[in-house]
Amino acid sequence: MSDDDTDNHPEAHDHAVVLGAGIAGMLAARVLADRFARVTLVEKDEPAEAAPSFRPGIPQSRHVHVLWSRGIRLIEELLPGVTEKLRARGAALLNSPRDFLWLSPADWFDGVDGSEILLASRELLDWTLRREVLRHERIRLRAGSLATGLVGRPDGRSVTGVEFRDGDPLAARFVVDATGRTSRAPAWLAALGFPTPETTRYDSHLGYSSRYFEILPDPERRWQGLYIQGRPDLPRGAVLIPQDGEDRWLATLIGNGEHAPPTGDEEFLDFARSLRSPVLHDALRDAKPLSPATAFRSTANEWRHYERLDRWPAGFVVLGDAACRFNPVYGHGMTVAALVADALRKEIADLAPRDVPAAARRIQRRAIAEAEVAWQIATSEDMRYPGTEGPPPDRATKVLQGYMARVMVGANADQAIAGRFFGVLSLTAPPTTLLSPGTVVRVLSKWRLPTSPTADAYPPHHAPPAAGPGS
Ligand SMILES: Cc1cc2nc3c(=O)[nH]c(=O)nc-3n(C[C@H](O)[C@H](O)[C@H](O)COP(=O)(O)OP(=O)(O)OC[C@H]3O[C@@H](n4cnc5c(N)ncnc54)[C@H](O)[C@@H]3O)c2cc1C
């Protein structure tokens, strides 16, 4: 008997099902369409076709989203031309931190080149990617369908379909769970007799509060985005970025534990005033609010270790936030979703559809390996914050944390260090590039460690003309 056992459902032989039409699900569907004649993308929401808009399944879309260069490139490879389409609809391609007013834990980044980033509303990203993915003749969207469980072969060796709250089960040779942070995969697997995965969790109790503002063009403004980073001794920060080419900007306030940002009108501005630099408050003070503020509090790093289970069904994998999610402040979730899709593409490149189910366990392990660097970055940085819950850092991690604080100081103004640092942060280069002898010497020669929690001056390359030389 074959491992996938779709014998009772011949129509399922060439059929793959992806649960969840978020970034991870859409990219996985695009990859599977290279191998399967039919791919059904199942989504509980009914996404609007006419224009980008909010939908309840992606509540995080009301908060700042940044796509790092590696994610841009991988998504472009899967959906050629998509970057240009996003730009035509108002997305901005910038260099971070060069085009940003960015206060790191050490100091302002001072005109150094880092990495390309794409700034767009999450609604625009979702809508544009969905349109591109659904142009593929083999991919069909089944919207308004809540998946409620898996169908398994009676002997429990493989997954052969999906159950829904409404309607008949759907048979498939291969099923992907990409339902994000609310994934019920542990319970679904348990119902088929599989063990529950261990979970590793680090929670720095980071809160987001975000609000849209109208900010009119200002010829004196020399920056295209603003980021004030928090630090362990003052865990308050904020991001301000333009949304889709209009005068609409999104301000996201960030704070850990008791510093979690508020949503009330006055309190929102008060929090902005309390940051390490007054520039965000200056930008918002006279801006016109376009929405109430909304909060997001569930920001823990959480890794469900499906890859460690000693039994795993054929024909099923868990990808994206459903398997591993990160503190969003590092902006890695979408880029990791793209890395995972790329890993899936490579794993199935030479497989006939009938051989893909048996490769499920290998795919699961290979895909989750793509989360490793983003996980290390997020958790080791989070562990520097006193209230963080999670396994304590070992000695090596502590040494690395101290070194990374110096890297950040060096990256503020040294182009060579900045290039390497942003190569790693954008998930383009491996972390080992920061440990090459030349880089270590350069980093350790920077003695100015972060001491001052406040900064009110603009960095020279972003200073408004009135404050510039000769004024
Ligand atoms: C506040 C916040 C800010 C973030 N900022 C960034 C950032 O700047 N940069 C970045 O790269 N990442 C960021 N992320 C992470 C990013 O949003 C995700 O990591 C990324 O989109 C991948 O998510 P996903 O596709 O796995 O899941 P999701 O985006 O959560 O999508 C899951 C989909 O599954 C659907 N679904 C759920 N359950 C079911 C079901 N039972 N049946 C059918 N459909 C279902 C949902 O409706 C949804 O469409 C942020 C996250 C948060 C929370």
Ligand as a Chemical Component Dictionary entry (heavy atoms), coordinates in Angstrom:
data_LIG
# 
_chem_comp.id                   LIG 
_chem_comp.type                 NON-POLYMER 
_chem_comp.pdbx_formal_charge   0 
_chem_comp.three_letter_code    LIG 
# 
loop_
_chem_comp_atom.comp_id 
_chem_comp_atom.atom_id 
_chem_comp_atom.alt_atom_id 
_chem_comp_atom.type_symbol 
_chem_comp_atom.charge 
_chem_comp_atom.model_Cartn_x 
_chem_comp_atom.model_Cartn_y 
_chem_comp_atom.model_Cartn_z 
_chem_comp_atom.pdbx_ordinal 
LIG C1  C1  C 0 2.184  42.754 15.422 1  
LIG C2  C2  C 0 2.975  42.002 14.390 2  
LIG C3  C3  C 0 3.875  42.677 13.579 3  
LIG C4  C4  C 0 4.624  41.980 12.633 4  
LIG N1  N1  N 0 5.549  42.643 11.895 5  
LIG C5  C5  C 0 6.280  41.965 10.979 6  
LIG C6  C6  C 0 7.258  42.628 10.186 7  
LIG O1  O1  O 0 7.510  43.829 10.315 8  
LIG N2  N2  N 0 7.924  41.892 9.262  9  
LIG C7  C7  C 0 7.709  40.549 9.088  10 
LIG O2  O2  O 0 8.345  39.931 8.237  11 
LIG N3  N3  N 0 6.804  39.894 9.847  12 
LIG C8  C8  C 0 6.096  40.556 10.769 13 
LIG N4  N4  N 0 5.172  39.888 11.525 14 
LIG C9  C9  C 0 5.004  38.441 11.331 15 
LIG C10 C10 C 0 4.142  38.125 10.127 16 
LIG O3  O3  O 0 2.888  38.749 10.248 17 
LIG C11 C11 C 0 3.997  36.597 9.988  18 
LIG O4  O4  O 0 5.091  35.939 10.501 19 
LIG C12 C12 C 0 3.947  36.197 8.547  20 
LIG O5  O5  O 0 2.914  36.870 7.921  21 
LIG C13 C13 C 0 3.722  34.696 8.346  22 
LIG O6  O6  O 0 2.500  34.371 8.892  23 
LIG P1  P1  P 0 1.676  33.108 8.430  24 
LIG O7  O7  O 0 1.338  33.184 6.983  25 
LIG O8  O8  O 0 2.343  31.887 8.918  26 
LIG O9  O9  O 0 0.348  33.290 9.305  27 
LIG P2  P2  P 0 -0.751 34.435 9.234  28 
LIG O10 O10 O 0 -0.261 35.638 8.555  29 
LIG O11 O11 O 0 -1.267 34.575 10.615 30 
LIG O12 O12 O 0 -1.882 33.792 8.301  31 
LIG C14 C14 C 0 -2.682 32.691 8.726  32 
LIG C15 C15 C 0 -3.902 32.598 7.817  33 
LIG O13 O13 O 0 -4.616 31.411 8.156  34 
LIG C16 C16 C 0 -5.998 31.698 8.244  35 
LIG N5  N5  N 0 -6.563 30.694 9.156  36 
LIG C17 C17 C 0 -6.326 30.569 10.484 37 
LIG N6  N6  N 0 -6.960 29.483 10.967 38 
LIG C18 C18 C 0 -7.607 28.910 9.920  39 
LIG C19 C19 C 0 -8.417 27.742 9.790  40 
LIG N7  N7  N 0 -8.678 26.939 10.838 41 
LIG N8  N8  N 0 -8.936 27.444 8.571  42 
LIG C20 C20 C 0 -8.662 28.256 7.489  43 
LIG N9  N9  N 0 -7.901 29.365 7.564  44 
LIG C21 C21 C 0 -7.364 29.685 8.757  45 
LIG C22 C22 C 0 -6.047 33.129 8.780  46 
LIG O14 O14 O 0 -7.280 33.745 8.505  47 
LIG C23 C23 C 0 -4.877 33.753 8.007  48 
LIG O15 O15 O 0 -5.292 34.208 6.740  49 
LIG C24 C24 C 0 4.438  40.576 12.490 50 
LIG C25 C25 C 0 3.538  39.892 13.305 51 
LIG C26 C26 C 0 2.828  40.591 14.259 52 
LIG C27 C27 C 0 1.905  39.826 15.149 53 
# 
loop_
_chem_comp_bond.comp_id 
_chem_comp_bond.atom_id_1 
_chem_comp_bond.atom_id_2 
_chem_comp_bond.value_order 
_chem_comp_bond.pdbx_ordinal 
LIG C1  C2  SING 1  
LIG C2  C3  SING 2  
LIG C2  C26 DOUB 3  
LIG C3  C4  DOUB 4  
LIG C4  N1  SING 5  
LIG C4  C24 SING 6  
LIG N1  C5  DOUB 7  
LIG C5  C6  SING 8  
LIG C5  C8  SING 9  
LIG C6  O1  DOUB 10 
LIG C6  N2  SING 11 
LIG N2  C7  SING 12 
LIG C7  O2  DOUB 13 
LIG C7  N3  SING 14 
LIG N3  C8  DOUB 15 
LIG C8  N4  SING 16 
LIG N4  C9  SING 17 
LIG N4  C24 SING 18 
LIG C9  C10 SING 19 
LIG C10 O3  SING 20 
LIG C10 C11 SING 21 
LIG C11 O4  SING 22 
LIG C11 C12 SING 23 
LIG C12 O5  SING 24 
LIG C12 C13 SING 25 
LIG C13 O6  SING 26 
LIG O6  P1  SING 27 
LIG P1  O7  DOUB 28 
LIG P1  O8  SING 29 
LIG P1  O9  SING 30 
LIG O9  P2  SING 31 
LIG P2  O10 DOUB 32 
LIG P2  O11 SING 33 
LIG P2  O12 SING 34 
LIG O12 C14 SING 35 
LIG C14 C15 SING 36 
LIG C15 O13 SING 37 
LIG C15 C23 SING 38 
LIG O13 C16 SING 39 
LIG C16 N5  SING 40 
LIG C16 C22 SING 41 
LIG N5  C17 SING 42 
LIG N5  C21 SING 43 
LIG C17 N6  DOUB 44 
LIG N6  C18 SING 45 
LIG C18 C19 SING 46 
LIG C18 C21 DOUB 47 
LIG C19 N7  SING 48 
LIG C19 N8  DOUB 49 
LIG N8  C20 SING 50 
LIG C20 N9  DOUB 51 
LIG N9  C21 SING 52 
LIG C22 O14 SING 53 
LIG C22 C23 SING 54 
LIG C23 O15 SING 55 
LIG C24 C25 DOUB 56 
LIG C25 C26 SING 57 
LIG C26 C27 SING 58 
# 
